[in-house]
Amino acid sequence: MTSPIRKATMAAFGADRRCYKEPATIRARAQSDRYKAARLKVIQTPARSFADLQDKARLFLLSEPDPGTIEASLARDILAMKGEAK
């Protein structure tokens, strides 16, 4: 079973890739709007598992312009964790 966060994250990644492949036309704008909508859904949905938290971290790093921020460092730490802490 795929979580809503995983579905929205994959939709955001797909739309982001298509944004760069599409010429600067209305279609590229539509893909950009899809990315923003999927990203907003991921932000608003609470994480229910560690995998959801990692998906949120991946999407955050994709859209974070400054990799030196504390938030970006925390996202990288979350991705580095295995999720097996007891």
Secondary structure per residue as TSV (DSSP state, phi and psi in degrees):
chain	resnum	aa	ss	phi	psi
A	1	M	-	360.0	128.7
A	2	T	-	-94.1	132.7
A	3	S	-	-75.4	159.1
A	4	P	H	-60.8	-33.9
A	5	I	H	-67.3	-41.3
A	6	R	H	-63.6	-43.3
A	7	K	H	-62.0	-45.4
A	8	A	H	-68.0	-37.0
A	9	T	H	-64.9	-45.2
A	10	M	H	-64.4	-37.5
A	11	A	H	-64.3	-39.9
A	12	A	H	-66.0	-42.7
A	13	F	H	-63.1	-43.2
A	14	G	H	-63.4	-43.4
A	15	A	H	-66.9	-36.7
A	16	D	H	-64.5	-42.1
A	17	R	H	-64.2	-41.9
A	18	R	H	-68.6	-28.1
A	19	C	H	-59.3	-40.0
A	20	Y	H	-79.0	-24.4
A	21	K	H	-84.5	-29.4
A	22	E	S	-74.5	144.5
A	23	P	-	-67.4	163.3
A	24	A	T	-71.5	76.6
A	25	T	T	-133.4	-168.2
A	26	I	H	-62.7	-35.7
A	27	R	H	-63.5	-38.6
A	28	A	H	-65.8	-37.5
A	29	R	H	-64.1	-39.8
A	30	A	H	-63.6	-41.4
A	31	Q	H	-65.1	-38.6
A	32	S	H	-63.4	-40.4
A	33	D	H	-65.6	-38.3
A	34	R	H	-63.8	-40.7
A	35	Y	H	-61.3	-46.5
A	36	K	H	-62.9	-40.2
A	37	A	H	-66.7	-42.8
A	38	A	H	-67.1	-40.1
A	39	R	H	-63.5	-41.3
A	40	L	H	-63.6	-38.7
A	41	K	H	-64.4	-41.0
A	42	V	H	-64.0	-41.9
A	43	I	H	-63.8	-40.0
A	44	Q	H	-80.6	-19.9
A	45	T	S	-88.2	126.4
A	46	P	-	-70.9	142.7
A	47	A	-	-74.1	132.6
A	48	R	-	-106.4	-14.5
A	49	S	S	-143.2	171.7
A	50	F	H	-66.5	-35.1
A	51	A	H	-63.4	-38.0
A	52	D	H	-62.9	-41.5
A	53	L	H	-63.6	-39.6
A	54	Q	H	-67.2	-37.0
A	55	D	H	-63.5	-40.6
A	56	K	H	-63.0	-40.0
A	57	A	H	-64.6	-41.3
A	58	R	H	-60.5	-45.7
A	59	L	H	-67.0	-36.2
A	60	F	H	-63.2	-45.2
A	61	L	H	-66.0	-30.3
A	62	L	H	-65.5	-35.7
A	63	S	H	-103.4	-1.4
A	64	E	-	-82.1	119.3
A	65	P	S	-75.1	-27.5
A	66	D	-	-113.9	108.6
A	67	P	T	-74.2	-4.5
A	68	G	T	-93.7	4.3
A	69	T	S	-76.4	162.6
A	70	I	H	-64.2	-39.1
A	71	E	H	-63.4	-41.3
A	72	A	H	-65.7	-37.6
A	73	S	H	-64.4	-41.5
A	74	L	H	-64.4	-40.9
A	75	A	H	-62.4	-41.6
A	76	R	H	-64.9	-37.7
A	77	D	H	-63.7	-40.8
A	78	I	H	-63.0	-41.8
A	79	L	H	-68.4	-27.5
A	80	A	H	-78.1	-21.5
A	81	M	-	-72.7	150.5
A	82	K	-	-91.3	-18.4
A	83	G	S	82.9	17.7
A	84	E	-	-110.8	19.2
A	85	A	-	-67.9	143.3
A	86	K	-	-119.8	360.0
